[in-house]
Structures are given as structure tokens and as C-alpha cells.
Amino acid sequence: MREMGDRHGARPGLVATWGPLAGILAVLAVVVGLLVGTDPAAVSSRDDRDGTTTVVGDDEAVIPDGVLPYSLAEAQGRADEIDWGPRCDTDTGMLALPISPNRECMAPYDGPPGGATDTGVTDDKIRVVVYTAMENDPVLDFVYAQINNNDTATQQWETYLGYDEILRTYMETYGREVELIRYTGTGPITDAVAAAADAETIARDLQPFAVIGGPLMTEAFAETLAANEIMCISCAPGQTDEWYEERDPYVYDVLKNVDQYTRQAAEYVGKRLAGRKAEFGGEAVRDQERRFGLVYLSLSANAETLRERFETSLAEEYGVELTDVASFSNPVALSGEAREILARMKSRGVTTIIYTGDPLAPQALTRAATEQDYYPEWVISGSALVDTTIFGRTYDQAQWRHAFGPSNLFARVAPDVAGAHYLYEWFHGEPPPARTGAPLILPNLQFFYSVIQAVGPELTHETFRDVLFHAPIIEGDVISPQISWGERGIWPGVDYAGVDDGTEIWWDAEAVGPDETGTVDKGMWTYVDGGKRYLPGEWPTTSPKVFDPDGAVAIYEELPPGIERPDYEPIRPRGDR
């Protein structure tokens, strides 16, 4: 593993953008097991391993040359002839990893080297750059201070390497080794000029196949990489569907994109809230029919486009007109503006504020509302990290006890039961060095490994996309989302982002328990019906079941009913024994 551009001693970003935080999984990401595979019941057979096989089920899964999933080998009657090694549980055909949902094994590859198939790919290497933020970035430092993130740059990098060791142990990479290279940004995450320059440096000097992460308050980094035909993952602020299509096949996200956020929020408001009384607000509004206001972060023309799409969707699909709309551009210096926004919302009779933005602005907004004795409903939209307990505790609790809405996260599980922390300690025998950032590090790296093991020896940016877009949909459960990419009929057009579904949450101001870093305190997001999830078009038309403890879960102290995890021993002895 190599390091470059780290002369500043930078700290990788925990949260590296505002409302468009869609490029980063939020703080309690569990291992979703995106191991592109097949359904054994849906496998077509073939006589040999040469050529491409199409597996037909609910989706068509392309199996490239050299790739042999366990289910296909079993369908051919060949599973018992193959030495799957200790990474595979041959009783189930699944990887011997404690993850949920798990996916099937790939046969060890014994064919010829794949060669230099694309930029950053050789017979024995796949070069991947990990972008980390510069030291003392004022925006990031402010965010870190809110959540007591004390992870150092070294701890973050060591955690990357620790997860990489797990993934390379269990994933098939066809004779190649993933080479992680650390690159430290040369400017703040808001600096488009520095971002573009960093991307040019990476493309020219490092020539990787892919980049993970980026300065996420500007799209300049991702756009420059794409122009240089370098792929990046979670490297840009949330963008529209069209933006990703124009940069095909070079930019991917794990969470929803901003168009998808917008569609989900509109469906939730239109189906669950419109035409009913504001029963979850303060005493002054709860007997009134809902009148909606929108408060959103506006940093670019893209934000205005999304706002227009949201208003149009509400009006044309659900007959909902917004009573007031207010934007802001600086979440850090919002106090005065927040007072004006909330005074206007109150004077215009807004009962229900829809919030779409960063995780810091609600601090000023909720304080301003309380100062004015104004207690509306607060409807979150799924914008990242607003729906985490660690940030929820930083908002005015007299206001936030009226907060609820759709979330793209999934019901929390205690870190000693499942998730990123559990996996790291299971394998290494000790917690991850980056206590706060670990759950943010794993998903993007796992996504990359999971796809390349399904692509096989002929690794190019085009084969990466094609296999990803034809992989079976990864079905979710209450502690993990449904994940898919491509044209699946779930979203309009081509989907370059992963998470498809969402759940409903409400803020329990009286609940006591741990936040996403393990700090026990008062106030927690609580998941309706144990974290039941809804795909687009599936949200109910009944009133929300929020602020109802029946069936609600703040955190699972053990795996939920119906979710099982075999007790595996790691291949490599814990603690380097």
C-alpha cells in the first residue's frame, strides 16, 4: 500500500458535504453484502467456463468469462469438484463472513493473467486511490466538533487497510491485488479549483483505475476525473440523474442520488401527510390542516433545479402547493437568517416544515423557532446525517420532538452484534482504529471489491458498469437496504446510485441509549414497525405511524427475528496470531 500527497497530515472526512451528502453512507452503515451473485433457483447451466452465461430470474445477471458462482457450479453438478477454500461455506454456498445479507462464493480463479485491460490495471495490480481531506479544513473541523470526532488521519488510513485485508482475504480478484494509494487534498472541500487540480494530479501521476471519496462540496473533482476516464465512487455531491448519465461509466454512488431523494420526499408528503391535520406539531398547529413550508440548502443551480422538480412533483402528482419556500447557503453562519425564515413561516401559517439540507443548519433553525414560540412539525427528507442520532441530539429538543419523516438509513443494530465495527473486530481481534469513521469507510470499499469479483479477469470501466447493471438486485431487510444499479424499473432512467428503499422514523426525545459512536444520552431516532422499508411507489396512503411505541425500535440489541448469522472463525488468526 502506498501513500502520496500526504504532506499535510490530513484527516479523512467523516462528513464532507451538506445537503448533497448522498455520496457517503451515514454513520451506522452495516455491511450490506453487495457480493454480486446469483439465485440458485434461477441459474441456467453451461458446459464450460468459457463464454458469457446469462442467468435468468427476476433479473438477468451477466456472468463473464472466468467467473463461476457457487450456484452455477452446483447447477452444473460441478460444485463438489472445486476446492472452494476456507473463504466459502460450502454447506450454504455463501462466503464465510458474518454479514447480513450474505452472498454466494466465487470459485478460485486458475486461468491466465488478465493483463493490462484498462488504466490502473495490470496482470497483478488494480490501483485504487483513497482521497482524504486536507488538515484543518474549516468546514470539516466545524462538523467534527459537533460530534466529537477525534479520529486521526493515521487511524483512518489504518482502518482502510484493515478492511482491505478482510475483503482481499474473502473476495476473488483473479490474480490481481488491489493496491490502495492514499492521496491528500490540497485545498478545502469547498475549493473547486483545488479539487480539479487534485483530480488532474491523480489522473496524470497515479493513473488509478478508480478513486474512492473526494471533496464533496464541489463536483469539480468528479467531473475532472471522468473527463480523464478515471472512475470514482462517492466522489461528488449529490447530482441529478442526467449528470451521472453524461459521465457514464465513471461515477457511482452507494446512497440515493438527489433526484431519488426528491421523489421519495414528494411521495411521502403527498401520500402520508397532505390533506390531514398537523397532529404531530405543537398545540398551536396540531388541529390545523397542514400547510407546508420548504427550507432547503442552495449552493448551485442544481439545487434550484431539484427544488423546482420537488414543487412540480408535489403539485402535479399529489395536488400539494407549498405555502412558503426558503433557502440558505451557509449552514455555519445561519443564525440571523434562521430567525427571518422561521418568523416568515410562522406568520404565513405554515404548520409543517419540510427540511432538505445539511446536518448542521437545524441547530440554528430549531433554536430560532423556539425563540419565537413556534412549534411546527419538522419533516425530514432523507438528506444524509440529519437522520442520525448523533446529530439529532444537537438540535433544540423542544422542536425536534416534533420531527419525523422518511430515512434512507436502516434500523440500527448494536455495534457488538453486527455492522462495520463488529466485522473489523471479528477479523482482527480489536476495534477499528478509526472509532467514528469506520462505518463510513467500509461500504464504498466493499462495493468496489464486490463488483470486481463479479467482473472477472477482463476488468474495464465498461465491464464494471455492465456487470453491475445486470447483477441481481440485493434485497434488503430491516437492518439493510435494497440495493441495485442500472435500469430496473425502480427509478426512471438509468440508476447510478445504490440504495432503492427507505423507512419511516420519528424522534423520541425521551429515549435513552447509544448514538452511532456509542455515547449514551437522551434522545434517539426511532424506526416505525421495526424499520419496515418501502420502495418507490409503495409508501402507504395512511397517516404516519410515528410517535407510536407499538412496534417501534430505536436500536436492536440482538439480530432482529428472521435474520441469522452463522458463527464463523476468520481465515486469518485474530491479532496476527
Steps between C-alpha positions, in 0.01 A plus 500: 500500500640838406443851625523817291413861548482465877742775593222688674417219740136518404201357675263307278153647505223354709243715336632691208206695365160644585159424355660302218655257748376217289845385416567369847318235692382633828652421831356160573552318175481126536675271262241451229679218328497625147662189365371478149372149456203293391193336629553121494143447394544724201817366346535384143776248440790486261750237408821689574638818646571668171265759361235706671196346664177678570331407823127552479286578803336818610797664331745393237847465648796504265773255597825588320776264391694353790229568759329202662246560780429211732138475384605456138758237591234318700250516213765347272572225751855629544494653847653194667788497250623846597721589796314806626743559784426625853341824382191309385235328710424210268199398706328817383710610204549833674812683610611409851452858617276623784300740290131542427388455233779270386574405139638199327856386440696537178727216394875560532638612167775290341505645151752720321578856618249755384762748386491880475132527419452869595665793674638391837460129425790259439549125521541519876372842618187714511599849606243684717545847649340585834438876524537660844428860594766757581590579858312780674228535243276758674173342389596148598654612828173670590307182422743282694458721803125441503535124530829466686676327217861458611611253237847583373618472143717203592209325670279552196764367263572199722128424503490508120789253495332281762178468300700451183669201661164344583362553153808376315495188717145407401444655158620349173712749303629271221872513566507873564550685826320824580766763572367782717676836463428781742463848352450814710310794356684828456208731577177522702206289389332819374786589263407400145833613357700287744262208445548508124876530542507202736304293251741593222795403722344165582419427137843607373735374773321205658285377210264289713213289384276658764489766771301469822376821660562862412443866598124472512396862502595536136439280198825619340697203631265237357455687173876527447556134577224398260646723229827310551314166483565414865217341699405634842266382773319737739718782374249777425215684669161359411412555137208452266437189293616678186831598652599138563387386156714768337806362683436133437672269594714692746295622800301290749337551839393256769212704642217653298571791269326831558229438240410184690499684833262753347263236364487315832433817699221608263334160518518499880351849535237443234382161627556515875449861598306711251136578574528404869540696823844577638447259788869462584577870543468723804167589658452812285513309167389144565131567436567680172507345157859477388654791314849419378816706494830393344842591638788386282872548443583678177860493385459476125263504206462128558330569834252730333424240235427245770282745691297561185465126440386448858236773478383372162472142625301609805264712292447274198502158668344579837329837469718658769602865486773633728399794716854633531847417371829615652860423410835552671857464378719502812403251771781616729387864513123462493377649829371836374359355181335219696303749709369669187407167339313371805323831564370499145392134517311570820332815365381315188342222700740221409424199720752261350857578396663267247874512547752396236855597574809443709518360856614828658238755393221348717695618804438866411155438351361318802644754744341782300163325502504457878600865548181591314280254687431321174473120503424363154536144379852439367501259209843374403556401139772237527788740437798330651597512866197704605348162581782394733465511875842658542383813318141485624624561854657830390163652403257684729315212665177699552483514120647167406242307701272594207742359237428200276508390139665266249855379549735318266677338792388179658426386852806518720666195652733509799860511369594185691224312317544598133642760269835652416641498853392143558660377177831673569533363852386153390784483251778698669428433865485870585277800422566706187755779557252763374220470752266751338591467135513120468137452389559759227814336370374147444200535261673670206801269519273198527297619203813514287626157600159344453469618143851411387456146629196469277672659197782251475833532319376740227479803728418827326280793589245371251496143635477638854186692401347220295534237771378740766197601296402136438575360845208363699328752720628470857186473706503671834348448842438723801875542565620533140357674192408365160781578258514510122648692211399531137155494339283293733166680473544623856606851404451683170794463266840353585590479867863569599425499872445200723233526770144463371273502803435697817344472843300726732646646819405735782700676770444360846621781724468283813682188377835428663763300319816510290552718197693378197833540684378318810441807717201441729272799542140613464319527164505242218359449155246221513398274211132438428396132487850388586649669193258378231615627161318633194601517136395788274125485444446284810462762772161461672223756460406483867612744768855436628541260791748732667525577871340161559714262707310194376748307285749786502873433543778745580780243488513121481706354782503167314433399143133552403276196468554314173855627448766242572877513497710182515783494751809497278864511599707744292744350255788697635562462874382794704763741614761360257536185708 
